[in-house]
């Protein structure tokens, strides 16, 4: 169960253990948290923990000195720290509740030891409740056909949270890397060899604002058209950005679209151009250049189209733009989760999924046009 902070993961885990213990008198359950303190204060004695999850008549006895819960029907649970994998040698279990596995310092070792101990009953199984992080162990478990994955964002439990809490964290962290992980319960990936990192993007983020608020002297809408049309075609990258007189570029919008006809994405691009009162449309014309200009002209012949053509690979085109981010000269006015996912997954071999980086391509064209002013990306000797 992957969930955001306050989504009800602890209550769900406690409820599952309660149901197992009350229905299976022979159950032997491992309770594993990051530390012994977490197990006692959160999983057992916490407001959403095991003792609170039972009625007074069915509540088990907590024997703190033995780190052991005992139910009247004979079911037993024992507490273990995920930071001490060797403590799982010896005991054996039919069930296990692993809370906040993504926080365990020795998660891989502890999980491996638990597998050898889950050997009682007809169907040994474990419940993992955690706010996710991009850990190899967690991703491996999610990919296992024997794993059932459920998700819960923080707002799913809004009824039980303080009235101002959800609004505050959504306003402050909504859509950011931290917010997607801690509120949405998402695994937010990042490659070690990517041109951009999450912290770099966060350091260059400002609140959403209009071109007038940012005092932008130029605004462009960049289009990276798909080669083909239809449901299986690549997306049409569609990014808007503007530049101040001091040379700082602000990314204003990501309206990348999929599954549209050429007339469909052209109308979307022109509408964004009008909405932001942009100066021009910057359009890549490596594929079907005449068609691209013609279809935009059919939508609105008054829109100035600046064609750009690439002679360098995507990675080489993106490198100068990444350097501008490092210099603090490109900022995101708002949050653009899908664009930022591509940026943090784009390395020398492109995206790890093999897909076309359509949003990133459009971003590169927009920033290049505003910062370097080139209509045609220059050739590099030897390429």
C-alpha distance (Angstrom), angle and dihedral (degrees) to the residues before:
residue distance angle dihedral
X1 . . .
X2 3.79 . .
X3 3.77 113.3 .
X4 3.77 145.4 160.2
X5 3.78 124.0 -111.7
X6 3.79 110.3 -68.4
X7 3.82 92.4 10.7
X8 3.81 92.3 127.5
X9 3.81 100.3 -99.7
X10 3.81 94.9 139.6
X11 3.80 92.5 47.9
X12 3.80 90.3 48.8
X13 3.80 91.8 50.2
X14 3.78 92.6 47.3
X15 3.80 91.1 48.5
X16 3.80 91.6 50.9
X17 3.81 92.4 50.7
X18 3.82 90.4 47.2
X19 3.80 92.0 52.4
X20 3.81 92.0 47.4
X21 3.81 93.8 48.0
X22 3.80 95.7 46.3
X23 3.81 94.7 46.0
X24 3.84 98.9 40.2
X25 3.82 113.3 46.3
X26 3.80 90.6 -174.6
X27 3.82 93.0 55.5
X28 3.80 116.8 131.2
X29 3.78 108.5 -167.4
X30 3.81 131.3 -167.9
X31 3.81 115.7 -148.2
X32 3.80 108.9 -160.7
X33 3.79 125.6 -178.1
X34 3.78 134.2 159.6
X35 3.82 94.0 -91.8
X36 3.78 137.8 -0.2
X37 3.81 88.0 -105.2
X38 3.82 91.4 56.3
X39 3.79 92.0 48.5
X40 3.78 93.7 53.0
X41 3.82 100.5 36.3
X42 3.82 97.8 40.1
X43 3.80 112.4 17.8
X44 3.81 99.1 37.7
X45 3.81 113.3 17.4
X46 3.82 99.3 20.9
X47 3.80 123.2 113.2
X48 3.83 89.2 -102.1
X49 3.80 95.1 32.2
X50 3.78 133.8 112.5
X51 3.78 99.4 -81.7
X52 3.81 91.7 50.6
X53 3.81 91.4 47.4
X54 3.82 92.1 63.4
X55 3.78 129.5 71.1
X56 3.78 115.2 -118.4
X57 3.81 91.7 -102.5
X58 3.80 95.7 53.9
X59 3.80 100.2 33.8
X60 3.83 114.8 128.6
X61 3.78 123.8 -128.3
X62 3.79 114.6 -104.0
X63 3.80 110.7 -145.3
X64 3.80 100.6 -167.9
X65 3.81 95.7 -174.8
X66 3.80 90.2 59.1
X67 3.83 95.5 34.0
X68 3.79 86.9 -127.5
X69 3.81 138.6 134.1
X70 3.79 118.6 -154.3
X71 3.81 125.7 -167.0
X72 3.78 122.8 -155.0
X73 3.81 91.4 -118.1
X74 3.83 92.5 58.4
X75 3.81 101.8 -96.5
X76 3.81 114.0 138.0
X77 3.81 135.1 -163.2
X78 3.82 126.4 -167.8
X79 3.80 127.7 -161.2
X80 3.82 123.8 -130.2
X81 3.79 135.0 174.4
X82 3.80 117.7 -122.5
X83 3.79 86.8 -144.3
X84 3.83 90.3 64.7
X85 3.83 106.0 55.0
X86 3.80 93.6 167.6
X87 3.81 90.3 65.8
X88 3.81 86.9 71.6
X89 3.79 90.9 65.0
X90 3.80 110.9 102.6
X91 3.82 105.5 17.9
X92 3.80 121.6 89.6
X93 3.78 130.0 -151.5
X94 3.77 145.8 -170.4
X95 3.81 94.6 -155.0
X96 3.80 140.0 17.3
X97 3.79 135.3 -164.6
X98 3.81 111.9 -156.9
X99 3.80 112.3 -169.6
X100 3.84 123.3 -161.3
X101 3.79 92.8 -6.9
X102 3.82 90.2 171.7
X103 3.85 88.4 67.3
X104 3.80 97.2 52.8
X105 3.79 110.6 113.8
X106 3.81 91.8 -148.3
X107 3.77 97.9 30.6
X108 3.79 96.9 146.4
X109 3.80 94.4 50.2
X110 3.80 93.6 44.6
X111 3.79 93.0 48.4
X112 3.81 91.5 49.6
X113 3.81 92.2 51.3
X114 3.80 90.0 48.3
X115 3.81 91.5 55.8
X116 3.79 91.0 59.7
X117 3.81 90.2 49.2
X118 3.84 96.5 49.2
X119 3.81 94.9 86.0
X120 3.82 107.5 115.2
X121 3.78 129.2 100.3
X122 3.78 132.8 9.9
X123 3.80 96.3 -66.5
X124 3.82 116.9 21.2
X125 3.80 111.7 -165.4
X126 3.77 143.3 163.6
X127 3.79 135.2 -144.4
X128 3.81 117.5 -146.5
X129 3.81 116.1 -163.3
X130 3.79 113.2 -175.8
X131 3.75 147.8 138.7
X132 3.80 98.2 -116.6
X133 3.76 131.2 -116.6
X134 3.83 125.6 179.9
X135 3.81 93.8 -95.6
X136 3.82 119.8 153.8
X137 3.82 90.9 -130.1
X138 3.80 93.6 53.3
X139 3.80 92.9 45.9
X140 3.79 90.4 48.4
X141 3.81 91.3 51.8
X142 3.79 91.8 48.7
X143 3.81 90.9 51.6
X144 3.82 93.0 50.0
X145 3.85 110.9 106.6
X146 3.82 88.4 -139.5
X147 3.80 91.6 61.4
X148 3.80 123.3 90.9
X149 3.82 110.5 -155.9
X150 3.81 122.3 -154.7
X151 3.81 126.6 177.0
X152 3.79 135.7 -156.8
X153 3.78 126.7 -178.7
X154 3.80 120.8 -150.2
X155 3.81 93.2 -105.0
X156 3.83 90.1 60.3
X157 3.81 86.6 75.8
X158 3.81 96.3 41.2
X159 3.81 92.9 126.8
X160 3.81 90.8 65.7
X161 3.80 97.7 43.5
X162 3.79 130.8 87.0
X163 3.83 109.2 -84.8
X164 3.82 95.5 -119.6
X165 3.80 97.0 39.3
X166 3.79 99.9 79.3
X167 3.79 95.1 44.3
X168 3.79 91.2 48.9
X169 3.81 97.3 49.9
X170 3.80 93.0 42.4
X171 3.80 91.7 51.0
X172 3.80 92.1 47.1
X173 3.80 102.6 36.4
X174 3.81 107.6 14.7
X175 3.80 111.0 135.4
X176 3.82 95.1 1.8
X177 3.79 121.7 119.7
X178 3.79 90.8 -104.6
X179 3.80 92.2 45.4
X180 3.78 94.4 49.3
X181 3.79 89.3 52.1
X182 3.81 101.3 38.7
X183 3.83 99.3 32.7
X184 3.79 104.8 25.6
X185 3.79 96.5 36.2
X186 3.81 91.5 -131.0
X187 3.77 127.6 151.2
X188 3.80 102.5 -123.4
X189 3.79 109.0 -156.7
X190 3.78 126.9 -147.8
X191 3.80 129.4 178.4
X192 3.78 121.7 -138.9
X193 3.82 91.5 -138.0
X194 3.81 96.5 43.8
X195 3.81 119.1 126.3
X196 3.82 90.5 -128.7
X197 3.79 132.2 41.9
X198 3.79 130.0 -157.6
X199 3.82 93.4 -115.6
X200 3.81 90.4 50.8
X201 3.79 91.2 54.2
X202 3.81 92.7 44.7
X203 3.80 90.4 51.1
X204 3.80 88.7 55.7
X205 3.79 98.4 46.8
X206 3.79 126.4 113.6
X207 3.79 131.9 174.6
X208 3.83 118.1 -79.5
X209 3.78 110.1 -85.1
X210 3.79 141.8 166.3
X211 3.81 123.2 -107.2
X212 3.79 88.2 -107.1
X213 3.80 92.8 52.8
X214 3.80 90.3 50.8
X215 3.82 91.7 44.9
X216 3.79 92.4 -127.4
X217 3.78 116.5 -175.6
X218 3.81 94.4 -166.1
X219 3.80 133.6 26.1
X220 3.79 126.7 -173.4
X221 3.78 135.6 -177.8
X222 3.81 112.5 -145.7
X223 3.80 121.5 -155.1
X224 3.79 126.5 -164.0
X225 3.83 101.2 -171.9
X226 3.81 121.7 -151.2
X227 3.77 116.5 -114.2
X228 3.81 92.2 -132.7
X229 3.80 137.4 24.0
X230 3.79 133.7 -128.2
X231 3.78 137.9 64.4
X232 3.82 94.5 -54.2
X233 3.79 96.1 46.5
X234 3.80 122.7 110.4
X235 3.78 117.0 -94.0
X236 3.78 121.4 -93.0
X237 3.80 104.4 -116.0
X238 3.80 109.4 -135.6
X239 3.82 118.7 177.8
X240 3.81 130.9 162.5
X241 3.80 123.0 -156.5
X242 3.78 138.6 163.7
X243 3.79 138.8 -158.2
X244 3.78 132.9 -139.7
X245 3.78 124.4 -141.6
X246 3.81 87.2 -104.4
X247 3.81 90.7 60.6
X248 3.81 99.9 -106.8
X249 3.81 113.3 140.7
X250 3.81 121.3 -148.6
X251 3.81 121.9 -161.3
X252 3.81 104.5 -138.2
X253 3.79 108.5 176.9
X254 3.79 145.2 4.4
X255 3.79 110.6 -157.4
X256 3.79 97.2 158.2
X257 3.79 109.6 162.2
X258 3.79 137.9 -163.9
X259 3.79 135.9 -155.1
X260 3.80 96.2 23.1
X261 3.77 128.0 132.0
X262 3.83 117.8 -117.1
X263 3.81 88.0 -97.9
X264 3.82 89.3 50.4
X265 3.78 97.6 54.6
X266 3.82 91.2 39.0
X267 3.82 90.3 56.8
X268 3.79 89.9 48.4
X269 3.81 91.8 50.5
X270 3.80 93.2 47.5
X271 3.82 91.2 47.8
X272 3.80 90.3 53.9
X273 3.81 89.8 47.2
X274 3.82 90.4 54.7
X275 3.81 94.6 43.1
X276 3.79 93.3 55.0
X277 3.81 94.6 35.8
X278 3.80 87.3 -125.7
X279 3.78 124.1 -172.1
X280 3.78 98.5 -132.7
X281 3.78 149.2 -14.2
X282 3.80 112.9 -111.8
X283 3.80 107.7 -154.8
X284 3.80 130.2 -177.4
X285 3.81 108.8 -130.6
X286 3.80 102.8 -177.3
X287 3.80 88.4 113.2
X288 3.80 118.2 42.5
X289 3.78 97.2 -16.6
X290 3.81 96.6 171.8
X291 3.80 91.2 47.4
X292 3.80 92.0 50.3
X293 3.80 93.3 52.7
X294 3.78 91.8 43.3
X295 3.80 95.9 51.8
X296 3.82 91.9 49.1
X297 3.80 89.5 48.0
X298 3.79 89.8 54.0
X299 3.80 90.6 56.0
X300 3.82 95.5 45.7
X301 3.81 120.9 -11.7
X302 3.82 90.6 -166.9
X303 3.80 93.6 67.7
X304 3.82 110.9 102.8
X305 3.81 109.2 -129.1
X306 3.80 119.3 -159.0
X307 3.81 110.5 -164.6
X308 3.81 118.8 -147.4
X309 3.78 126.4 -169.2
X310 3.80 126.9 -162.5
X311 3.79 124.5 -138.2
X312 3.81 94.4 168.2
X313 3.78 132.0 67.5
X314 3.79 121.0 -95.1
X315 3.81 94.1 -104.9
X316 3.81 93.5 51.3
X317 3.79 90.5 47.8
X318 3.79 91.5 50.1
X319 3.82 97.7 47.8
X320 3.84 96.9 76.5
X321 3.80 89.7 48.8
X322 3.82 91.5 51.3
X323 3.81 88.6 51.6
X324 3.81 89.5 55.6
X325 3.81 89.0 55.8
X326 3.81 89.4 51.5
X327 3.80 88.7 53.0
X328 3.81 91.5 50.8
X329 3.79 91.7 -114.8
X330 3.83 97.1 121.2
X331 3.80 121.2 54.9
X332 3.79 135.4 176.7
X333 3.80 113.9 -125.2
X334 3.78 94.2 -153.4
X335 3.78 134.8 -15.2
X336 3.80 124.2 -53.8
X337 3.81 105.9 179.1
X338 3.81 100.3 178.8
X339 3.80 93.6 44.6
X340 3.80 90.7 47.7
X341 3.80 90.9 49.1
X342 3.80 89.2 57.2
X343 3.81 92.1 46.2
X344 3.81 92.7 52.8
X345 3.81 92.3 45.5
X346 3.80 97.0 47.6
X347 3.80 114.6 105.8
X348 3.81 138.1 148.7
X349 3.81 90.4 -65.3
X350 3.84 92.6 47.2
X351 3.82 119.1 -120.9
X352 3.79 117.8 -2.5
X353 3.81 89.4 -129.8
X354 3.79 92.3 57.7
X355 3.80 91.4 -123.1
X356 3.78 123.1 134.4
X357 3.85 112.3 -93.7
X358 3.80 93.1 -129.9
X359 3.80 97.5 159.9
X360 3.78 91.9 45.9
X361 3.80 92.3 48.3
X362 3.79 90.7 54.6
X363 3.81 90.6 46.7
X364 3.81 90.8 52.5
X365 3.80 91.7 50.7
X366 3.81 92.3 48.5
X367 3.80 95.5 48.7
X368 3.81 92.8 41.2
X369 3.79 91.4 52.5
X370 3.80 92.4 49.7
X371 3.81 98.2 40.8
X372 3.79 105.0 32.8
X373 3.80 102.0 20.1
X374 3.79 94.5 -143.7
X375 3.78 118.8 151.2
X376 3.78 90.8 -167.6
X377 3.77 121.8 35.9
X378 3.82 105.1 -118.5
X379 3.76 121.5 -111.9
X380 3.76 118.3 -109.2
X381 3.78 116.5 -142.0
X382 3.78 111.5 -103.8
X383 3.83 94.8 19.6
